[in-house]
Structure formats: structure tokens, C-alpha cells
Amino acid sequence: MTSRLLLAWLLAAVVLTVTPTTGAAQLLGERGNPGRPLALSLDGTEMFQWMLHARDIKPLSMSELRRRLSSRDFGDVIVIVLDDPNRGAVEGWVPIDLASVAVESGGAVLLASDSELSLQNHFRRGQNVIVTGEEVYWPGFPDEAVCYQGQTMCPYVVPAPPPDKPGPEWGLFAGLDHLATNQPSALRLLWRDDFAVPLAGFPGGCMSRPRRRALDPAVSPFAAGSSGTHPDTGHPYRFLLLADPSVFINQMMVSLLPGEAADNAAFSNRVVQFLQEEDGQRRRRYCLFIQNGRLIDRFDALDAIMRPPPPPIPMPNLDKMQDKIVDAANQIVDKLQENDVPNTAARRVLRDVGLGALLVIGFWLLWYVMRVVWRFRQPTNTPPAPPEGRSKSRPGNTAPPAGIFDRRQRELLRRNNLFEPVRAAVREMFTVAGAPADAGPKLPRIVMADTLRRTDSLRKALADLWKIGYGAPIVVTVHQWTGLEPLFERVRQAHADGKWRFVAAEGGEA
């Protein structure tokens, strides 16, 4: 029940806040600027980090890391390394060696990498497993039952059949039929070992390249791991090795368009629980999180999204303030009368000073109220339609009645549905880019520039916008458009930079 509630809160907090950007792990929002909402990159892992934060797992400080390295005490530490674990160094240690120390001393380890990797010279156990670094893909026609959104470079993970007495690691993939990968690699098991037990593989028929060889699920799985007591030290450990770090990125957790949800959020939550718990207790309280060779020192980036907005500034009650001013003035006059000031001229001076003070206070209050009202005044979204039926700028003008589009736009905003203007803008952009005149709901063939290293993010952005422009009508709220607008600008700028173009009917494959 706890896991389900955690996942529900996570999705409710960020389902409409993921904004597509370029560049991995780039946080676009300004945490110090409350006027701008926090935006997440597609390649970031803020959602996965927040799952650690939600289970009260703290980042391991450098001073604490140095102390634990001197005593080799990682019993309550989780080591997570995403991407190449031989990249970068922390306190002079490469990440994979820190992971080895954690396993031996009773900690938990998650390694997720699609780069070529061998555990042989780093782990006393796990001598039998390597990451090939080769790209796994589905060689057949695009099939949404096998691949995420039908993309051949995103095959789903297939859980392996569990043994008669499965350990906790076998619950990671159980029942997850749509755990999506993103250009994954594969493991290679040189021989059987109880440290790196194959937990999940790829759909039958998947191949790897550049050598274009078929994958044997028994020898080339997607995931391997184990749990139990380390035979050398006697400490209970947990270990998980994946051939793709992209299963934990924001893009694979939540999608902007309906019908794209995968099982990656549920799987990520299971991984955190598997790494933290031991015998049903939350034993491990600290985490050393290394991504792309960089140490992550905070897991609460999503708190800026989940935190409620500040309350509005209350408007002053003019009636009550006026009564208080009058009461204060009356008290001053009463005080003067009680003192019975003998000099009439002095009383006149004091009266004039009081009236002047009241005038100054009155003007100040008027200025303050006007300033507050001006600050909170909301401009109208569109100018009002003129009363005339048609434009009279020149005789014989047959233009439609002025203001029709404005009234239609206000009606769309009232209903919170911007689909029609968004679709028109998307179609205009694709027309300028050279889209075929008879374009249908399926994205025409495109070709990417050779300078792009990974094209899947741009290709997905094109497919998402094409669905809006030429697919079935959907609801696009104002909030959704704030997330789609940077995606629109990115695709248009990429075409202007020559990064993609449409292929003519007689051209080759994209």
C-alpha cells in the first residue's frame, strides 16, 4: 500500500510539469525564482531522485563518505551509478570500486550502463558478467506490443521465469509488461553465477549491432542481480545490474500525450524499495548517487513543484481603515480639549497640523490602494469585437465580420482547450518544413543530420507534434500548451538549423 501511495503522489505532482528540452540533466527552472515554475529535462532523473527523498533516504556527504571509506562501513548505504561507472572520480575512487566496497560491507548497489563494462577487475564476485556496449533493437516492423510507441530502438523488457524459491530481486520485474528501454545495450553471462542471476531479457527476435547477432535470453539478458549474504564478509547485500540507464529518466516516467504511459515509474519505485530494505525493514538510510560521472547532492528537486503556491496578498479593507483613521483623529482632538490649551492660535496650529496629517495619510492610502490594484489587474486576453458587422476600411471589402476569431479564441480559452490554434500553428510549421500535401495521421519519412549523436528525442518530438497537427482531435489545455510550446520551438529551430527534413516519396528510409 505504501508503494502505491508513493507512486500516486509522484504522478499527481509532476504529470503536467515535464517539459522537453535539449541536453541531458539540464534543469531549466530557477529554484530561487518563485515566479517561474520548475521544468524538467527529458533526460534528467529528478523523478527517480524524488523517490529516494520520499523514502527519507539522504545524500551521503563528502565528510561522511571519507569516514566510511576509512572503515569500509557501507552497511546502510545505497550506491547508485547511472551511465559508465568507470567515468569520473569521488574522493579519488572510481564509482565502480565504490560499488564493490558497498556490496562487500553489506550495502546495496544499482549499476545501470549501456557502455562497454566488465566487473572482473572490480568485484570479487561477478567475474562472469559484462555489458557488451552493443545496441539492442527490434528488427521487424514497428510493433507497439513489443516496443515502446512502436519504436524499434525501445524494446520492452521481458521478465525471466522465477525459480522455485525466489529472492526479493525477483519481485522487481514481476507483472511489468511495459517496462520501456531507450537504445539499450545487453549483458553477457560468461558462465552461471549466483551473484549475477539473469532477471529479465528482451523480446524474442531482438538483435544487437553493429555485429547484427540474435540475442540468446539465457546468455544475453537485460538485467541481472542477487541478494543474500556475502560469502567473504557475511554481510547481507543487494545488487542489481541493468544494461540501460534510460529506464530511470523523466521521459520514460511520464509522457505529455495520452496513451504513452509505461511501467518505468512503478519499476523505479520497486528498485528503491529493493535497495533500501532488508528483511522488510528500511535499513539503508543514505545514498551515494552518481550520474554521468557527477555526484548528485540533493534528491528534493521536485519539492518546488509539490510545494503549494504562496497565498495572494490580501486587499486592504478601506472601510475599516477609514474608521480607524477617524477614531485616531477624534482621540487627538479629545486629548487637546482635555488639556484645554489656552492659546487659541496654538489650538488653530495644532488643528491645521492634524488636518494636514490626515490629508497626507489619505493621499498615501490612495496611492497604496492604486498600486495594489494595478499590480493585480489582469489584462484582457483579446480586444473586444467591434460592433459593426464587417470591416469598413474600404468599399467592397468582403472580409468576414471583424472580431470573429477573437470571440472564438476567447471561447476556447473559456473552455480551456487550445487544440484548434495549436493544430493550425503545428500544420503551418510542418508545411513550411516541406510536409507532403496529402499528409495523413502517420508521420512521413524524415532524415536526420549526421551530426546528431542520438536522434530518438528529436524523432519523438516530431511524432508528438504530428499527432496534434494531423491526428484525431484531442484536448490541449493551457497548462499542457506551456509544456508543448518549448517542444514546438525546438522542432522548428532544429529544422532551421538543418538537423532534420522530410524525405520525398521517391527517397530512401529515414
HELIX and SHEET records of a PDB file:
HELIX    1   1 THR A    2  VAL A   14  1                                  13    
HELIX    2   2 GLU A   46  ALA A   54  1                                   9    
HELIX    3   3 MET A   62  SER A   71  1                                  10    
HELIX    4   4 PRO A   95  GLU A  104  1                                  10    
HELIX    5   5 TYR A  148  GLY A  150  5                                   3    
HELIX    6   6 PRO A  168  GLY A  171  5                                   4    
HELIX    7   7 PRO A  245  PHE A  248  5                                   4    
HELIX    8   8 ASN A  250  MET A  253  1                                   4    
HELIX    9   9 ASN A  264  GLN A  276  1                                  13    
HELIX   10  10 ASP A  303  MET A  306  1                                   4    
HELIX   11  11 LEU A  318  ASN A  339  1                                  22    
HELIX   12  12 THR A  344  PHE A  376  1                                  33    
HELIX   13  13 ILE A  404  ARG A  414  1                                  11    
HELIX   14  14 PHE A  419  VAL A  432  1                                  14    
HELIX   15  15 ASP A  456  TYR A  470  1                                  15    
HELIX   16  16 VAL A  478  ALA A  496  1                                  19    
SHEET    1   A 8 LYS A  58  PRO A  59  0                                        
SHEET    2   A 8 TYR A 286  GLN A 291  1                                        
SHEET    3   A 8 VAL A  77  LEU A  82  1                                        
SHEET    4   A 8 ALA A 108  ALA A 112  1                                        
SHEET    5   A 8 PRO A 236  LEU A 242  1                                        
SHEET    6   A 8 ALA A 223  THR A 229 -1                                        
SHEET    7   A 8 VAL A 197  GLY A 201 -1                                        
SHEET    8   A 8 VAL A 158  PRO A 159 -1                                        
SHEET    1   B 3 LYS A  58  PRO A  59  0                                        
SHEET    2   B 3 TYR A 286  GLN A 291  1                                        
SHEET    3   B 3 ARG A 294  ILE A 296 -1                                        
SHEET    1   C 3 LEU A 117  SER A 118  0                                        
SHEET    2   C 3 VAL A 129  VAL A 131 -1                                        
SHEET    3   C 3 LEU A 187  LEU A 189 -1                                        
SHEET    1   D 3 GLU A 135  TYR A 137  0                                        
SHEET    2   D 3 MET A 207  ARG A 209 -1                                        
SHEET    3   D 3 ARG A 213  ALA A 214 -1                                        
SHEET    1   E 2 GLU A 277  GLU A 278  0                                        
SHEET    2   E 2 GLN A 281  ARG A 282 -1                                        
SHEET    1   F 2 ILE A 446  MET A 448  0                                        
SHEET    2   F 2 TRP A 500  PHE A 502 -1                                        
END                                                                             
